[in-house]
Amino acid sequence: MQMPDWKAIQHGDNVNIIVDAQAMYQDEKARLQSWIAAKDVEKIVGRYPIRETMARAAVVAALQFKSLDQYEAAVRKLVSENESIRTILLGYFGGLVAALA
């Protein structure tokens, strides 16, 4: 991707911005494929939030829940009742929990 420098913008010159979408796509695809091959779920979910994908519907269907609401309620119940899972999840927030307390 090529961007104009600040001088061109300051002078009010017309600028062209070039984005190599195909290269960006290929880089992203390679990154995702390497994470899939390494089974690195943390990197995948960190880069592609589940809420922004069709994955939630696939998880709901695969686990045979009747709805997304039912699945989310089951997850909340699991987290509230299972201390080890709760500790793992809170660990992802780093010092945020203490900062908000």
Phi and psi in degrees as GROMACS dihedral restraints (atoms count N, CA, C in turn):
[ dihedral_restraints ]
;  ai    aj    ak    al  type     phi  dphi    fc
    3     4     5     6     1  -110.5    20    10
    4     5     6     7     1   131.6    20    10
    6     7     8     9     1  -120.0    20    10
    7     8     9    10     1   149.6    20    10
    9    10    11    12     1   -70.9    20    10
   10    11    12    13     1   154.4    20    10
   12    13    14    15     1   -83.3    20    10
   13    14    15    16     1   171.1    20    10
   15    16    17    18     1   -66.8    20    10
   16    17    18    19     1   -28.4    20    10
   18    19    20    21     1   -65.9    20    10
   19    20    21    22     1   -42.8    20    10
   21    22    23    24     1   -63.7    20    10
   22    23    24    25     1   -39.4    20    10
   24    25    26    27     1   -68.8    20    10
   25    26    27    28     1   -43.6    20    10
   27    28    29    30     1   -62.9    20    10
   28    29    30    31     1   -38.1    20    10
   30    31    32    33     1   -74.6    20    10
   31    32    33    34     1    -9.4    20    10
   33    34    35    36     1    77.4    20    10
   34    35    36    37     1    17.2    20    10
   36    37    38    39     1   -66.6    20    10
   37    38    39    40     1   150.1    20    10
   39    40    41    42     1   -68.3    20    10
   40    41    42    43     1   136.1    20    10
   42    43    44    45     1  -126.0    20    10
   43    44    45    46     1   150.4    20    10
   45    46    47    48     1  -112.3    20    10
   46    47    48    49     1   133.5    20    10
   48    49    50    51     1  -112.1    20    10
   49    50    51    52     1   124.0    20    10
   51    52    53    54     1  -110.0    20    10
   52    53    54    55     1   125.9    20    10
   54    55    56    57     1  -120.0    20    10
   55    56    57    58     1   122.0    20    10
   57    58    59    60     1   -89.2    20    10
   58    59    60    61     1    82.3    20    10
   60    61    62    63     1   -60.5    20    10
   61    62    63    64     1   -37.7    20    10
   63    64    65    66     1   -64.7    20    10
   64    65    66    67     1   -42.2    20    10
   66    67    68    69     1   -65.3    20    10
   67    68    69    70     1   -41.2    20    10
   69    70    71    72     1   -63.1    20    10
   70    71    72    73     1   -42.6    20    10
   72    73    74    75     1   -62.1    20    10
   73    74    75    76     1   -46.7    20    10
   75    76    77    78     1   -63.3    20    10
   76    77    78    79     1   -40.2    20    10
   78    79    80    81     1   -62.6    20    10
   79    80    81    82     1   -45.6    20    10
   81    82    83    84     1   -65.2    20    10
   82    83    84    85     1   -41.7    20    10
   84    85    86    87     1   -61.9    20    10
   85    86    87    88     1   -44.2    20    10
   87    88    89    90     1   -63.9    20    10
   88    89    90    91     1   -41.0    20    10
   90    91    92    93     1   -61.3    20    10
   91    92    93    94     1   -48.2    20    10
   93    94    95    96     1   -62.7    20    10
   94    95    96    97     1   -44.2    20    10
   96    97    98    99     1   -62.0    20    10
   97    98    99   100     1   -37.1    20    10
   99   100   101   102     1   -68.7    20    10
  100   101   102   103     1   -37.6    20    10
  102   103   104   105     1   -68.4    20    10
  103   104   105   106     1   -37.5    20    10
  105   106   107   108     1   -64.6    20    10
  106   107   108   109     1   -45.6    20    10
  108   109   110   111     1   -61.5    20    10
  109   110   111   112     1   -35.4    20    10
  111   112   113   114     1   -85.6    20    10
  112   113   114   115     1    -2.4    20    10
  114   115   116   117     1    55.4    20    10
  115   116   117   118     1    39.7    20    10
  117   118   119   120     1   -91.7    20    10
  118   119   120   121     1    79.1    20    10
  120   121   122   123     1   -62.5    20    10
  121   122   123   124     1   -37.9    20    10
  123   124   125   126     1   -59.1    20    10
  124   125   126   127     1   -44.4    20    10
  126   127   128   129     1   -67.9    20    10
  127   128   129   130     1   -39.3    20    10
  129   130   131   132     1   -63.3    20    10
  130   131   132   133     1   -51.7    20    10
  132   133   134   135     1   -67.7    20    10
  133   134   135   136     1   -33.7    20    10
  135   136   137   138     1   -65.0    20    10
  136   137   138   139     1   -34.5    20    10
  138   139   140   141     1   -88.4    20    10
  139   140   141   142     1   -34.6    20    10
  141   142   143   144     1  -124.7    20    10
  142   143   144   145     1    85.5    20    10
  144   145   146   147     1   -54.5    20    10
  145   146   147   148     1   133.0    20    10
  147   148   149   150     1   -55.2    20    10
  148   149   150   151     1   -39.4    20    10
  150   151   152   153     1   -61.0    20    10
  151   152   153   154     1   -21.6    20    10
  153   154   155   156     1   -99.2    20    10
  154   155   156   157     1    13.9    20    10
  156   157   158   159     1  -129.0    20    10
  157   158   159   160     1   177.2    20    10
  159   160   161   162     1   -85.5    20    10
  160   161   162   163     1     1.8    20    10
  162   163   164   165     1   -62.1    20    10
  163   164   165   166     1   -36.5    20    10
  165   166   167   168     1   -59.0    20    10
  166   167   168   169     1   -44.1    20    10
  168   169   170   171     1   -63.3    20    10
  169   170   171   172     1   -38.3    20    10
  171   172   173   174     1   -66.8    20    10
  172   173   174   175     1   -39.4    20    10
  174   175   176   177     1   -65.2    20    10
  175   176   177   178     1   -46.1    20    10
  177   178   179   180     1   -57.3    20    10
  178   179   180   181     1   -46.0    20    10
  180   181   182   183     1   -67.3    20    10
  181   182   183   184     1   -44.3    20    10
  183   184   185   186     1   -63.2    20    10
  184   185   186   187     1   -35.1    20    10
  186   187   188   189     1   -89.2    20    10
  187   188   189   190     1     2.2    20    10
  189   190   191   192     1    61.3    20    10
  190   191   192   193     1    37.9    20    10
  192   193   194   195     1   -81.9    20    10
  193   194   195   196     1   154.0    20    10
  195   196   197   198     1   -79.5    20    10
  196   197   198   199     1   -23.7    20    10
  198   199   200   201     1  -157.1    20    10
  199   200   201   202     1   165.5    20    10
  201   202   203   204     1   -63.2    20    10
  202   203   204   205     1   -39.6    20    10
  204   205   206   207     1   -59.4    20    10
  205   206   207   208     1   -41.5    20    10
  207   208   209   210     1   -65.4    20    10
  208   209   210   211     1   -41.8    20    10
  210   211   212   213     1   -62.2    20    10
  211   212   213   214     1   -48.0    20    10
  213   214   215   216     1   -62.7    20    10
  214   215   216   217     1   -37.4    20    10
  216   217   218   219     1   -64.0    20    10
  217   218   219   220     1   -39.7    20    10
  219   220   221   222     1   -65.5    20    10
  220   221   222   223     1   -39.2    20    10
  222   223   224   225     1   -66.0    20    10
  223   224   225   226     1   -45.2    20    10
  225   226   227   228     1   -59.6    20    10
  226   227   228   229     1   -42.3    20    10
  228   229   230   231     1   -63.4    20    10
  229   230   231   232     1   -44.8    20    10
  231   232   233   234     1   -59.7    20    10
  232   233   234   235     1   -46.8    20    10
  234   235   236   237     1   -65.3    20    10
  235   236   237   238     1   -39.6    20    10
  237   238   239   240     1   -71.1    20    10
  238   239   240   241     1   -27.6    20    10
  240   241   242   243     1   -97.6    20    10
  241   242   243   244     1   -16.0    20    10
  243   244   245   246     1  -113.7    20    10
  244   245   246   247     1   104.2    20    10
  246   247   248   249     1   -62.8    20    10
  247   248   249   250     1   -38.3    20    10
  249   250   251   252     1   -66.0    20    10
  250   251   252   253     1   -40.7    20    10
  252   253   254   255     1   -66.6    20    10
  253   254   255   256     1   -42.1    20    10
  255   256   257   258     1   -60.3    20    10
  256   257   258   259     1   -42.7    20    10
  258   259   260   261     1   -63.3    20    10
  259   260   261   262     1   -43.0    20    10
  261   262   263   264     1   -60.8    20    10
  262   263   264   265     1   -48.0    20    10
  264   265   266   267     1   -64.0    20    10
  265   266   267   268     1   -42.6    20    10
  267   268   269   270     1   -64.3    20    10
  268   269   270   271     1   -29.8    20    10
  270   271   272   273     1   -61.9    20    10
  271   272   273   274     1   -28.2    20    10
  273   274   275   276     1   -68.2    20    10
  274   275   276   277     1   -18.1    20    10
  276   277   278   279     1   -90.9    20    10
  277   278   279   280     1    -1.2    20    10
  279   280   281   282     1    56.8    20    10
  280   281   282   283     1  -132.3    20    10
  282   283   284   285     1   -85.0    20    10
  283   284   285   286     1     5.6    20    10
  285   286   287   288     1   -61.2    20    10
  286   287   288   289     1   -42.8    20    10
  288   289   290   291     1   -59.8    20    10
  289   290   291   292     1   -47.0    20    10
  291   292   293   294     1   -66.1    20    10
  292   293   294   295     1   -38.0    20    10
  294   295   296   297     1   -65.6    20    10
  295   296   297   298     1   -32.4    20    10
  297   298   299   300     1   -85.8    20    10
  298   299   300   301     1   -14.4    20    10
